[in-house]
Each structure stands twice: as structure tokens, then as C-alpha cells.
Amino acid sequence: MGTTGEVRDAGKEQVMESGHQDVVHDVSVDYYGKRLASCSSDRLIKVFAISSEDVLPNSLATLAGHEGPVWQVAWAHPKFGSILASCSYDRKVIIWREGAENEWHQDQVFQEHESSVNSISWSPHEFGLGLACGSSDGTISVLTLKPDGSWEKAKIQQAHPVGVTSVSWASASSLETSIGADSRLLQRLASGGCDNTVKVWKFENNSWKLDCFPPLSKHVDWVRDVGWAPNFGLGRSTIASASQDGTVVIWTQVFVSFSIATRNCSYVISTWLF
């Protein structure tokens, strides 16, 4: 991206000046579609109001706190309040909270990583307020707000040893079932890395572990992004991965019960070349 942004609605496209002084790396729209956040190599985050399709977004606030390019921003579910997360080359993850209207402060600053934090993803709200963070140091951290207001910090070591580029949560409608047992919500993450692979992780017995092995390998260059499709209770899981090799791979896992799927990691693969 450049320093301008595009706003599209019902087939209409508007170009807006972002106000950033350097490359814009990411934009994120909140749950209600009323506000947009952007981040840039100028180290700033900007928040805009989206009022109607005929009016360009109006600048509401500028958030300064990072000491390097800001790669991603992400809105939390509104049930937790007005919260925004950001990650940066400076190795920090910042949780921003809005107090009075359009007045933001740094609620938490996490420095769990030894290198650039490249990607962040909020967990489905059914799991509470949780944030996955992928770093160039090869690890994924999962930050979870506890009832007492403190944050629990879990780490997936050597997730992608040469660097994690992206993380994405599965929807909470993913159920794990077993014969004679009740269904339960299953926490799962997908990650992409500089090792050209996509990996699927699950939270079980109070720790994160690979959900299937070997990793999903189809790309021949860095995996730049991964996204988990909502499944709405369907009997399949679908992940899209985009790579430096110019392809997008759609990974679809069809199963009858999760207890079988965790042992059999057979995915149907569709590849799109761009």
C-alpha cells in the first residue's frame, strides 16, 4: 500500500488520504463497520469514522507508541469494550483501550519476542479476550486476559524456526467430539512461515501442540498470510494461504468426527495462481 487508502462499499470505490507519512501496511474495520484503523511505517496508528458510503472516513485519533513500522492492527470483539491491538518491527504488541470517546491509552505493552512481531489475531470471543502473535523469532505467543485482570502468556516455541509471518484463529464453531463424550469448543490456530509451510495448532491439556503432522506443504516460497474460513458448524475446515511464490492454496479438511481428524490430516488442495 501507499499512503492513501481505498474504501469500497456495494461496488463503489473511494480513495482517501490516510494522513500517514509512509507506507500503509494494514487496515482493519471494527465489528460494527463504523470505524477503521490503519497502521504505517511512520510508526503511527490512525482511527477513522465511517459514516456513510457517500462520505469519506473522518479522522478521529492518532495513536503513537511504537518505535518502528507497525505491521498490523486488529479490533477486539466489542463485548470486551473498545480495544485495538497492534504489532510492530520494534518487537512490541500494544493493547490500546478507548476511555472517553476518541481518547485512547496504552492498556498493555507486551515485549515477549526477540524480533519483529509480524502478525496478530484475536481469538473468537467465546474463548475470552485472547491474542495470538507471530514473530520473526520463530515463536507464537498467545496472550489471554484472566478474570483477575492479569494476562496469561503462553508460547509455542519453534513454531516456524526461520520466522512466523501470519496467524489466524479457527471459529469457535469448530467442535471436537468423541464417542460417548459431549461436544466441546476447540481452540485452533493456523500459522504460516518463512519455511514455506502452514501449520495447524490446537490447545489441549493446557498447552499448544500441532493438530496434525506433517505440516501442510504445497508452497515453494514464504507463506505471507493465512486465513481460516468460518465453518458455521459444517463438517469441514477450510484454510487459505497466500505465498511469495504467487499462489493461493485452499486447504479443506473434511471429517466425520474431530477425534478421527486429529489423527488423519488429509486435506483436499486447490491452488490458484496469480
C-alpha positions in Angstrom: 0.0 0.0 0.0 1.0 3.6 -0.4 -0.1 6.5 1.9 -3.6 6.5 0.6 -6.4 4.0 1.3 -9.3 2.6 -0.7 -12.8 2.3 0.8 -15.2 0.0 -1.1 -18.9 -0.4 -0.4 -21.6 -2.1 -2.6 -19.4 -1.9 -5.7 -18.3 1.7 -5.1 -14.7 2.7 -4.5 -13.4 5.8 -2.8 -9.8 6.8 -2.3 -8.9 8.6 0.9 -5.8 10.3 2.2 -4.7 8.3 5.2 -2.7 11.1 6.8 0.3 8.7 7.2 3.7 9.9 6.1 4.9 6.5 4.9 3.6 3.2 3.6 0.3 1.9 5.0 0.7 -1.8 5.9 -2.7 -2.7 7.2 -6.3 -1.5 7.8 -9.0 -3.1 10.0 -12.7 -2.3 10.3 -14.4 -2.8 13.6 -17.2 -5.2 14.4 -20.0 -2.8 13.5 -18.3 -1.4 10.4 -18.3 2.1 11.9 -14.6 2.7 12.5 -11.4 1.9 10.5 -7.9 1.7 11.9 -4.8 1.9 9.8 -1.1 1.5 10.5 2.1 2.5 8.8 5.9 2.6 8.6 5.6 6.1 10.1 5.1 4.2 13.4 1.6 5.6 13.9 -1.9 4.1 14.1 -4.9 6.2 12.9 -8.6 5.7 13.7 -11.3 6.9 11.3 -15.1 7.1 11.5 -17.0 5.5 8.6 -20.3 7.4 8.4 -21.9 6.6 5.0 -21.0 5.4 1.6 -21.0 9.0 0.2 -18.8 10.5 2.9 -15.1 9.7 3.2 -13.9 8.4 6.6 -13.2 11.2 9.1 -10.1 11.1 11.2 -10.8 10.6 14.9 -7.5 9.8 16.6 -3.8 9.2 16.1 -2.1 6.6 18.3 1.7 6.9 18.9 3.6 4.3 20.9 5.6 2.1 18.6 9.3 2.7 17.8 9.3 1.0 14.4 7.0 0.2 11.4 3.6 -1.0 12.6 2.6 -4.1 10.6 -0.9 -5.0 11.7 -3.9 -3.7 13.7 -6.9 -5.7 14.9 -10.1 -4.8 16.7 -11.3 -6.9 19.6 -14.9 -8.1 19.9 -17.0 -5.2 21.3 -18.2 -7.3 24.3 -14.8 -6.5 25.8 -15.1 -2.8 25.2 -13.4 -0.6 22.6 -10.0 -2.3 22.2 -7.4 -2.3 19.5 -4.2 -4.3 19.2 -1.1 -3.5 17.2 2.2 -5.2 16.4 5.5 -3.8 15.1 9.0 -4.3 14.0 10.0 -2.9 17.4 9.1 -6.3 18.9 6.1 -4.9 20.8 2.5 -5.8 20.9 0.3 -2.9 22.3 -3.2 -3.2 23.5 -5.0 0.1 23.2 -8.2 0.9 25.1 -10.6 3.8 24.5 -11.6 5.6 27.6 -13.6 8.8 26.8 -14.7 8.9 23.3 -11.8 9.1 20.8 -9.3 9.2 23.7 -7.0 6.1 23.6 -4.4 4.9 26.0 -1.9 2.0 26.1 -3.6 -0.5 28.3 -0.8 -3.2 28.0 2.5 -3.3 26.3 3.9 -6.8 25.7 7.6 -7.5 24.8 7.5 -11.2 24.6 9.5 -11.6 21.4 13.2 -11.2 20.4 12.4 -10.0 16.9 9.8 -8.3 14.8 6.1 -9.2 15.6 4.6 -9.7 12.2 1.0 -10.8 12.8 -1.7 -10.7 15.4 -5.1 -12.3 15.6 -7.8 -12.0 18.3 -9.4 -15.3 19.4 -13.2 -15.9 18.9 -15.0 -14.1 21.8 -16.3 -17.4 23.1 -12.8 -18.1 24.4 -12.4 -14.8 26.2 -10.1 -12.0 25.3 -7.1 -13.7 23.7 -4.5 -12.6 21.2 -2.1 -14.7 19.1 1.1 -13.1 17.9 3.6 -14.4 15.3 7.2 -13.3 15.3 10.3 -13.4 13.2 12.0 -15.1 16.2 10.1 -18.3 15.1 7.7 -18.4 18.0 4.0 -17.7 18.5 2.8 -16.1 21.8 -0.8 -16.4 23.0 -1.9 -13.7 25.4 -5.1 -14.3 27.4 -6.8 -11.9 29.8 -7.6 -13.6 33.2 -10.6 -12.8 35.4 -8.3 -11.0 37.9 -7.2 -8.6 35.2 -3.7 -10.1 34.7 -2.6 -11.6 31.4 -1.6 -15.3 30.9 1.2 -15.7 28.4 1.7 -19.0 26.6 4.4 -19.6 24.0 4.7 -22.0 21.0 8.4 -22.4 20.7 10.0 -23.0 17.3 6.6 -22.8 15.5 8.4 -21.9 12.3 12.1 -21.8 13.2 13.0 -19.3 10.4 10.1 -16.9 11.2 6.4 -16.7 11.6 4.6 -14.4 9.1 0.9 -14.9 9.9 -1.6 -16.3 12.4 -5.3 -17.0 12.2 -7.8 -18.4 14.6 -10.4 -21.0 13.7 -14.0 -20.0 14.6 -15.4 -21.3 17.9 -17.9 -23.4 16.0 -15.2 -25.9 15.4 -16.2 -28.8 17.7 -14.2 -31.7 18.9 -16.3 -34.8 19.5 -15.6 -38.3 20.6 -17.9 -41.3 21.1 -19.7 -41.2 24.4 -18.5 -37.6 25.2 -20.1 -34.2 24.9 -19.0 -31.8 22.2 -16.7 -29.1 23.4 -15.2 -26.0 21.8 -11.8 -26.5 20.4 -9.2 -23.7 20.2 -7.2 -24.0 17.0 -4.8 -21.7 15.2 -3.3 -21.7 11.8 0.1 -20.2 11.1 2.3 -19.5 8.1 6.1 -19.1 8.0 9.3 -18.5 6.2 9.8 -22.3 6.0 7.1 -22.3 3.2 4.6 -24.3 5.4 1.2 -23.9 7.0 0.8 -25.4 10.5 -2.3 -26.1 12.5 -2.2 -25.9 16.3 -4.7 -26.9 19.0 -4.9 -26.1 22.7 -5.1 -29.3 24.7 -4.3 -30.2 28.3 -3.2 -26.6 29.0 -0.7 -26.4 26.2 -0.4 -25.7 22.4 0.6 -28.6 20.2 0.5 -29.5 16.5 -3.0 -30.6 15.5 -1.7 -32.6 12.6 1.6 -33.7 11.3 3.4 -33.2 8.9 2.8 -29.5 8.2 0.8 -28.5 5.2 3.4 -28.2 2.4 2.5 -27.0 -1.1 4.2 -23.6 -1.4 7.7 -23.2 -2.7 8.4 -19.8 -1.0 7.4 -17.9 2.1 3.8 -18.1 3.2 2.8 -14.5 3.6 -0.7 -14.9 5.0 -3.2 -17.5 6.3 -6.9 -17.1 6.9 -9.3 -19.6 8.5 -12.8 -19.6 7.0 -15.8 -19.6 9.3 -17.4 -23.1 9.2 -20.8 -22.4 10.8 -20.9 -26.0 12.1 -20.2 -27.6 8.8 -18.3 -30.9 8.7 -15.2 -29.4 7.3 -12.4 -26.9 8.0 -11.0 -24.5 5.3 -7.8 -22.5 5.4 -6.5 -20.2 2.7 -2.8 -19.5 2.4 -1.0 -16.9 0.2 2.6 -17.2 -0.7 5.6 -15.3 -2.1 5.5 -17.9 -4.9 2.4 -16.2 -6.4 -0.1 -18.8 -5.4 -3.1 -19.1 -3.1 -3.8 -22.6 -1.7 -7.2 -23.6 -0.3 -6.8 -26.4 2.2 -10.1 -28.2 3.0 -10.3 -30.9 5.7 -13.5 -33.0 5.6 -14.2 -35.2 8.5 -17.0 -37.0 10.4 -15.6 -36.6 13.9 -12.7 -34.5 15.1 -11.3 -37.4 17.1 -10.6 -39.0 13.7 -9.4 -35.8 12.0 -6.7 -35.2 14.5 -5.0 -38.4 13.6 -5.7 -38.2 9.8 -4.5 -34.9 8.4 -5.7 -35.4 4.9 -6.6 -32.1 3.2 -8.1 -31.5 -0.3 -6.0 -28.9 -2.0 -7.0 -26.3 -4.6 -4.3 -24.0 -6.0 -4.9 -20.6 -7.6 -2.0 -18.9 -9.5 -1.8 -15.2 -9.7 
